[in-house]
Amino acid sequence: MDRFIKKSGIYQNLEKRRWEYWLVLTDENKILVSWLCWTAPQEIFEQWKHSNVS
């Protein structure tokens, strides 16, 4: 999965069926900061999205 991560942000992990927020420091140094399952309610997704993007 992390080979597709090029910049910090939210990505969909199709294999694990979840959203992930990745922090990219360098091409070799990428950190999975948080994730949220696809079945989470929209309200929870919006809160999670804004807490990661801010």
Number of C-alpha atoms within 10 A of each C-alpha: 9 15 8 7 15 14 13 16 16 19 16 16 15 10 7 10 12 15 19 20 20 21 19 17 12 10 11 9 9 17 14 14 13 13 18 16 14 15 9 11 9 10 9 10 16 12 10 16 18 9 9 17 10 5
